Amino acid sequence: MAAKSRDGHVWTPVGGFTTGIETDAVISPQTSISTSHNNVYDVVVIGAGYAGLAAVRDLCNQKQSVLLLEARDRIGGRTYTAKKDDFLYEMGGTWVTHHMGYLFREMVRYGMDRDLITTGSPNMEKGFYTINVAGVNPRKLSHEEAGAMQAKAWDMFVNVDGQYGRTICPLPHAQLDNPIVPRSTVEQWDKVSCQDRFEEIKHKLTSEEQGLLVSLLLHISGGNLEDSSLWDMVRSHALLMHSSDNFTDVWLRYKLRDGQTELAKRMFQEAKNDGLNFAFSTPVASIKQSASGDGPVTIRTVNNQTFRGRKVISTIPLNVLKDIQFSPPLSQRRQEAINIGHINHMTKVHADVSNKELERWNRMRFPGHLMYGYADGALPNGDVHIVAFGKDDRETFIPENDANKTIDALNDLHPMHVKRLLLHNWSTDPYSKGGPAWWRPGYMSKYQDELQSRHGNILFASADWAHGWRAAIDGALEQGTLNARTAFQENNNVRPKDNIVGNLLTRALSMCVPHSYDDIAVTRLIRGEFDRTKVPQHPVPHMMPSTGDHESKPAGGIKIINASLFRMGTKSMAEAYTILGYRTHHAIDDPFTVPWHLIEEAAEGKWPDVPGARPRRPYTRSDWDAIWGSYDVVTDVASPFTMDLAQAYPDAIFVVVQRDFDSWWSSFESEVLGWCFFRGAQPLVAIFSIFGLRSGNALRKCFLGFFNAKSLEDIKSNAREAYDRYFNDVRRLIPEERRLEHKLEAGWAPLCAFLGKEIPDVPFPRLNDRAAHTAHSRANFRNSLSLVVRNVLYWMVGVFFVGYLAWYLQGHLFSRD
Ligand SMILES: Cc1cc2nc3c(=O)[nH]c(=O)nc-3n(C[C@H](O)[C@H](O)[C@H](O)COP(=O)(O)OP(=O)(O)OC[C@H]3O[C@@H](n4cnc5c(N)ncnc54)[C@H](O)[C@@H]3O)c2cc1C
């Protein structure tokens, strides 16, 4: 017999409501911590739902030391399978489909991809559907008729663009940042509520269709129409391949034969076999890391235990995060997103009933505490199993507190004799505080990037802000997988060049088709970096010698943007920030360690008409994070993107350092442009890029884009205008209170006052005069050339060796004599 979890409620006429349900999801023993990891884990994962299980399994596979902390006594989070009288009840997430890529991969991995059963009963089509909308006589329909009525209303609702969402949400896994629809267009749609859309189309629907549509929308969103975003419906429809023909098959038909808990158990078991440490019934209370990002993250539990990890992956649901204390505090925007939370407070109730005629029955009623009822199989004793759903009725309907009201709500759907109820109230549950996340109008545009971003060494993984199947099992698996990969790569300094085979292949491909092919995409494909928004935030070493620290320390987003162009004291400023304790990026000195290919992509996304640009979408927060997410301050190479970064990091402050045009231009022209655009530069840049050195490509595209130019001549003639536009924009768009106008000669005092720092006991740095810059540039050029020459030699040796081997084999092994 399965162990009893503390979760869930069961009602019988004799016993009334009792708390706790039998499920194989309960883990025994609850704790297994090997003393050898008592110190600092590579990764601590919080939460044993699907996001957490995917993360721990992947990390343990990679031989990381991992600790899983879970508040409940069981695995599965918002999914678990209760077991009663040899019948399985899905208490949360239930329906699966092969359209869910991450989930399907797991089902295949554990041999469960064929073990599906369907909702309902055999010969369901011979059953009936009852529809009961206020003001219209209830009536009986065939399932086919009901399906057609639902499809008509739903199609009308989601067909906002005449193409069933295809033109505004072509790629549901890339909603805000896809190559087809500008972000601003998506943001406009994202503002619309389900209520707005309903008002627009309701006159085209009969009262019955209206009732059916509204109840369906409330069933899906678990909230109310005003607070529910139309976009989430359009996104859902896009996930149905933009066709309501797939509605039932994708959303409501297939279940795992052995239950969600079986899949979760197999994932957990694999992690355990690979050395997972875990502690169940261990709710986390606070997560603390040093402000500088140094050292491990400390997690304190409600029971006052402490654990430490180099990285933390929190899978704590959106509506629960406000109970956790973070130090340093979360960004203002993330905290705002958390305070608002999601709106899904749906009710789900299982009922065993003795009415055999309901075996092939479905039902909708509107309004009602329970609006949908589905017959879903028969128990071994012949009783019929009904699963029913309601919207957010928390004010008036807490099912586990009022059995009579719950049974009345079921009887309102259809008269029935209820013998047993099973339910889990996800809204009163302190570890979910709601059902599957459904967002408010405008929420995605404002908060998605922030929710998906990191906070220093804390990564956040949850179905509640997944890219594609948000609010679904697949989204949880997506998030666990992606964040585990980031944690592993950062912990192990996995950098693209570590993949020797991938690199060789990339180079070979680049040599064959250097420009007709997107060699960066090829590089990523070979390296397994399929998701461009989650390019590993592998450490970019600090350039400033005074840090003495060449390890990445992610900081949770850029805090200070040094708004200033190249050759305007950026190196001195970078050194000053470093002295003040900020992780500072100053790139121009080092062509080898900066992710130039990403900077080049950013330029292509921003200035699609720049010569040589390949089609890209504009960069968004997660992309910028991939370049500069581990820094507090950005300087030189970030300057062409100042306004984009201002949008992506709304909490950042600005230090404006402007040098007068004439003296700046003469230095910039000779010291920077000269190195990028000298006669003969073009073929050299092409050769360098074959060997993976893309700094030349990136800088040329940045400069051409920034100066709105197609050539060096254009840059020269547009220089003054671009210079003025840049500083005007900064001053016009960044409010004064977030901006310091700084002069290097003013030294520490104004800068420290603005940043709230003590004045250091060293002179304000003055570095990188013209002579020093020239020397640097020369050295970089020499280093690039010698790297190319070295690589050419390697290739020649390789070709010679292969040729020799072929000659030898031909002569000695395959010779006919
Ligand atoms: C009623 C219902 C029906 C659904 N139906 C479907 C469906 O049919 N198909 C589908 O694909 N999806 C469905 N979903 C959605 C899906 O189940 C969820 O989106 C997904 O399971 C969430 O996974 P997660 O790992 O992101 O979060 P969770 O599963 O919530 O996991 C988070 C874990 O963190 C733990 N935790 C929380 N706070 C703390 C703390 N302080 N300390 C330690 N641990 C903590 C929680 O206990 C939990 O185990 C449904 C969800 C519900 C509730």
The ligand as an SDF file (V2000), in Angstrom:
LIG
                    3D

 53 58  0  0  0  0  0  0  0  0999 V2000
   -4.8700   21.3620  -10.7800 C   0  0  0  0  0  0  0  0  0  0  0  0
   -3.7890   21.4080  -11.7920 C   0  0  0  0  0  0  0  0  0  0  0  0
   -3.9810   20.8630  -13.0450 C   0  0  0  0  0  0  0  0  0  0  0  0
   -2.9730   20.9010  -13.9960 C   0  0  0  0  0  0  0  0  0  0  0  0
   -3.1310   20.2700  -15.1950 N   0  0  0  0  0  0  0  0  0  0  0  0
   -2.0840   20.1410  -16.0470 C   0  0  0  0  0  0  0  0  0  0  0  0
   -2.1670   19.2920  -17.1740 C   0  0  0  0  0  0  0  0  0  0  0  0
   -3.1790   18.6370  -17.3930 O   0  0  0  0  0  0  0  0  0  0  0  0
   -1.0840   19.2050  -17.9980 N   0  0  0  0  0  0  0  0  0  0  0  0
    0.0650   19.8990  -17.7450 C   0  0  0  0  0  0  0  0  0  0  0  0
    1.0340   19.7860  -18.5120 O   0  0  0  0  0  0  0  0  0  0  0  0
    0.1770   20.6940  -16.6650 N   0  0  0  0  0  0  0  0  0  0  0  0
   -0.8590   20.8150  -15.8010 C   0  0  0  0  0  0  0  0  0  0  0  0
   -0.7350   21.5460  -14.6640 N   0  0  0  0  0  0  0  0  0  0  0  0
    0.4530   22.3870  -14.4920 C   0  0  0  0  0  0  0  0  0  0  0  0
    1.6830   21.6260  -14.0220 C   0  0  0  0  0  0  0  0  0  0  0  0
    1.3380   20.6270  -13.1210 O   0  0  0  0  0  0  0  0  0  0  0  0
    2.6360   22.5970  -13.3530 C   0  0  0  0  0  0  0  0  0  0  0  0
    2.8260   23.7250  -14.1770 O   0  0  0  0  0  0  0  0  0  0  0  0
    4.0060   21.9830  -13.1100 C   0  0  0  0  0  0  0  0  0  0  0  0
    3.8600   20.7240  -12.5190 O   0  0  0  0  0  0  0  0  0  0  0  0
    4.7990   22.8960  -12.2040 C   0  0  0  0  0  0  0  0  0  0  0  0
    6.0690   22.3300  -11.9770 O   0  0  0  0  0  0  0  0  0  0  0  0
    7.2100   23.1440  -11.2180 P   0  0  0  0  0  0  0  0  0  0  0  0
    8.2960   22.1810  -10.9320 O   0  0  0  0  0  0  0  0  0  0  0  0
    7.5250   24.3770  -11.9620 O   0  0  0  0  0  0  0  0  0  0  0  0
    6.5200   23.6230   -9.8570 O   0  0  0  0  0  0  0  0  0  0  0  0
    5.9780   22.7180   -8.6720 P   0  0  0  0  0  0  0  0  0  0  0  0
    5.4980   21.4360   -9.1910 O   0  0  0  0  0  0  0  0  0  0  0  0
    5.0310   23.5290   -7.8930 O   0  0  0  0  0  0  0  0  0  0  0  0
    7.2810   22.4280   -7.8150 O   0  0  0  0  0  0  0  0  0  0  0  0
    7.7960   23.3680   -6.9250 C   0  0  0  0  0  0  0  0  0  0  0  0
    8.2120   22.6250   -5.6640 C   0  0  0  0  0  0  0  0  0  0  0  0
    8.7830   23.5670   -4.7740 O   0  0  0  0  0  0  0  0  0  0  0  0
    8.3810   23.2120   -3.4570 C   0  0  0  0  0  0  0  0  0  0  0  0
    8.4730   24.3660   -2.5680 N   0  0  0  0  0  0  0  0  0  0  0  0
    7.6830   25.4530   -2.5310 C   0  0  0  0  0  0  0  0  0  0  0  0
    8.0890   26.2890   -1.5650 N   0  0  0  0  0  0  0  0  0  0  0  0
    9.1640   25.7170   -0.9960 C   0  0  0  0  0  0  0  0  0  0  0  0
   10.0360   26.0920    0.0620 C   0  0  0  0  0  0  0  0  0  0  0  0
    9.8910   27.2300    0.7370 N   0  0  0  0  0  0  0  0  0  0  0  0
   11.0380   25.2550    0.4010 N   0  0  0  0  0  0  0  0  0  0  0  0
   11.2320   24.0850   -0.2620 C   0  0  0  0  0  0  0  0  0  0  0  0
   10.4240   23.6720   -1.2540 N   0  0  0  0  0  0  0  0  0  0  0  0
    9.4240   24.4950   -1.6230 C   0  0  0  0  0  0  0  0  0  0  0  0
    6.9560   22.7600   -3.6430 C   0  0  0  0  0  0  0  0  0  0  0  0
    6.5240   21.9760   -2.5500 O   0  0  0  0  0  0  0  0  0  0  0  0
    7.0450   21.9870   -4.9380 C   0  0  0  0  0  0  0  0  0  0  0  0
    7.2950   20.6290   -4.7190 O   0  0  0  0  0  0  0  0  0  0  0  0
   -1.7480   21.5120  -13.6850 C   0  0  0  0  0  0  0  0  0  0  0  0
   -1.5410   22.0660  -12.4230 C   0  0  0  0  0  0  0  0  0  0  0  0
   -2.5460   22.0140  -11.4810 C   0  0  0  0  0  0  0  0  0  0  0  0
   -2.2940   22.5870  -10.1270 C   0  0  0  0  0  0  0  0  0  0  0  0
  1  2  1  0
  2  3  1  0
  2 52  2  0
  3  4  2  0
  4  5  1  0
  4 50  1  0
  5  6  2  0
  6  7  1  0
  6 13  1  0
  7  8  2  0
  7  9  1  0
  9 10  1  0
 10 11  2  0
 10 12  1  0
 12 13  2  0
 13 14  1  0
 14 15  1  0
 14 50  1  0
 15 16  1  0
 16 17  1  0
 16 18  1  0
 18 19  1  0
 18 20  1  0
 20 21  1  0
 20 22  1  0
 22 23  1  0
 23 24  1  0
 24 25  2  0
 24 26  1  0
 24 27  1  0
 27 28  1  0
 28 29  2  0
 28 30  1  0
 28 31  1  0
 31 32  1  0
 32 33  1  0
 33 34  1  0
 33 48  1  0
 34 35  1  0
 35 36  1  0
 35 46  1  0
 36 37  1  0
 36 45  1  0
 37 38  2  0
 38 39  1  0
 39 40  1  0
 39 45  2  0
 40 41  1  0
 40 42  2  0
 42 43  1  0
 43 44  2  0
 44 45  1  0
 46 47  1  0
 46 48  1  0
 48 49  1  0
 50 51  2  0
 51 52  1  0
 52 53  1  0
M  END
$$$$
